[in-house]
Each structure stands twice: as structure tokens, then as C-alpha cells.
């Protein structure tokens, strides 16, 4: 199975993470380590773009849930964007889709964050 490529981009105070490939038990530890490091460095606005994520295993879903819970505790904002049909269906079947802030695109998530900042 293909590995996962992680690319990060910072736009002002918002961290955008682009994932490509497959999130499965081999790639999850690296992703989780990066996310915890970013949270510990006080990143409180993160967008994870899943547009090019072809596969997500139960280990991948588990780490997304854990990270989402940490963000909720810290009053941060975490958005998942660009869900492929497979990833969306996987989250729907596991009845977890409603637990996340979902946007169609990075730009839409940025707009939602800016609206919240303006309030």
C-alpha cells in the first residue's frame, strides 16, 4: 500500500496540512507526532486537507478523533476539507462525520475561520 505524504503550509495564524496517499497503521504514528507537536506549539487553527487522501484505516480515523477531541478541549478550530467519497463514506458508516468541522475546500474553511475571528 502507498505511504502518506504530509505537506504543511502556514497562512497567518492558520496551519494547513495537505495529506496525499493512504493513512493506515504505518503512516499514522508520524502524522500523530506532527499533530501533537503542532498542538504543543500552540497551533489552535488547523485545516487538514484530505482531497488527495485515497484511503483511511481505522487507525487513521482513531487519530483524527483523538486530535479533534484535543482541539475541542483547547477551544481550537480543526477543519477537515476535501473529503474523497471513500473517506466521507468511511466516516459516515462509522457515524463520526458529525463530530468534525467539514468544509468542501481549504478556501471555504479559511472563510469560516475568518468569520469566527470577526465575531
C-alpha positions as CSV (number, residue, x, y, z in Angstrom):
1,X,0.0,0.0,0.0
2,X,1.1,3.6,-0.8
3,X,2.6,5.7,2.0
4,X,1.3,9.1,3.0
5,X,2.9,12.4,2.1
6,X,2.4,15.3,4.6
7,X,2.9,18.9,3.4
8,X,2.4,21.8,5.7
9,X,1.7,25.5,4.9
10,X,1.1,28.4,7.2
11,X,-1.2,31.2,6.3
12,X,-1.0,33.9,9.0
13,X,-2.0,32.0,12.2
14,X,-3.6,29.1,10.4
15,X,-1.8,25.8,9.7
16,X,-2.9,23.9,6.6
17,X,-1.9,20.3,6.3
18,X,-2.2,18.5,3.0
19,X,-2.3,14.7,3.1
20,X,-1.7,12.6,0.0
21,X,-1.8,8.8,-0.3
22,X,-3.0,6.4,2.4
23,X,-3.4,6.9,6.1
24,X,-3.0,3.5,7.6
25,X,-1.2,1.9,10.6
26,X,2.3,2.6,9.1
27,X,1.7,6.3,8.4
28,X,-0.5,7.2,11.5
29,X,2.4,7.5,14.1
30,X,4.2,10.1,12.0
31,X,1.0,12.1,11.4
32,X,0.0,11.9,15.1
33,X,3.5,13.0,16.2
34,X,3.4,16.0,13.9
35,X,-0.1,17.0,15.1
36,X,0.8,16.7,18.8
37,X,3.9,18.8,18.1
38,X,1.8,21.5,16.4
39,X,-0.7,21.5,19.2
40,X,2.0,21.8,21.8
41,X,3.4,24.7,19.8
42,X,0.1,26.4,20.3
43,X,-1.4,25.9,16.9
44,X,-5.1,26.4,17.5
45,X,-6.4,26.7,14.0
46,X,-5.6,23.8,11.7
47,X,-7.1,22.7,8.4
48,X,-6.4,19.2,7.2
49,X,-7.0,18.8,3.5
50,X,-7.9,15.2,2.6
51,X,-8.6,15.8,-1.1
52,X,-5.7,13.6,-2.1
53,X,-6.1,11.0,0.6
54,X,-7.1,7.8,-1.1
55,X,-7.5,5.6,1.9
56,X,-8.0,5.9,5.6
57,X,-7.8,2.9,8.0
58,X,-9.5,2.6,11.5
59,X,-6.1,3.7,12.9
60,X,-6.3,6.9,10.8
61,X,-9.9,7.6,11.9
62,X,-8.9,7.0,15.5
63,X,-6.1,9.6,15.4
64,X,-8.4,12.1,13.7
65,X,-10.9,11.6,16.5
66,X,-8.2,12.0,19.2
67,X,-6.8,15.2,17.7
68,X,-10.3,16.6,17.2
69,X,-11.0,15.9,20.9
70,X,-7.8,17.7,21.9
71,X,-8.8,20.7,19.8
72,X,-12.3,20.8,21.4
73,X,-10.7,20.8,24.9
74,X,-8.3,23.6,24.0
75,X,-11.1,25.6,22.3
76,X,-9.2,25.4,19.0
77,X,-10.6,25.0,15.5
78,X,-9.9,21.9,13.4
79,X,-11.4,21.5,9.9
80,X,-11.3,18.6,7.5
81,X,-11.6,19.6,3.9
82,X,-11.8,17.9,0.5
83,X,-13.1,14.6,1.7
84,X,-13.0,12.0,-1.0
85,X,-16.0,9.8,-1.5
86,X,-14.2,6.9,0.3
87,X,-13.1,8.9,3.3
88,X,-16.6,10.6,3.6
89,X,-18.3,7.2,3.4
90,X,-16.0,5.7,5.9
91,X,-16.8,8.5,8.4
92,X,-20.5,8.3,7.7
93,X,-20.6,4.5,8.1
94,X,-18.8,4.8,11.5
95,X,-21.3,7.6,12.4
96,X,-18.4,10.0,13.0
97,X,-18.9,12.6,10.3
98,X,-21.0,14.8,12.5
99,X,-18.1,15.1,15.1
100,X,-15.9,17.1,12.7
101,X,-16.0,20.6,11.2
102,X,-16.2,19.7,7.5
103,X,-15.6,22.1,4.6
104,X,-15.6,21.4,0.9
105,X,-12.3,23.2,0.3
106,X,-9.4,24.9,2.1
107,X,-10.7,28.2,1.0
108,X,-14.2,27.6,2.5
109,X,-12.6,26.6,5.8
110,X,-10.4,29.7,5.8
111,X,-13.5,31.8,5.2
112,X,-15.3,30.1,8.1
113,X,-12.4,30.7,10.4
114,X,-12.2,34.3,9.4
115,X,-15.9,34.7,10.1
116,X,-15.4,33.3,13.6
117,X,-12.5,35.6,14.2
118,X,-14.6,38.6,13.2
119,X,-17.2,37.9,15.8
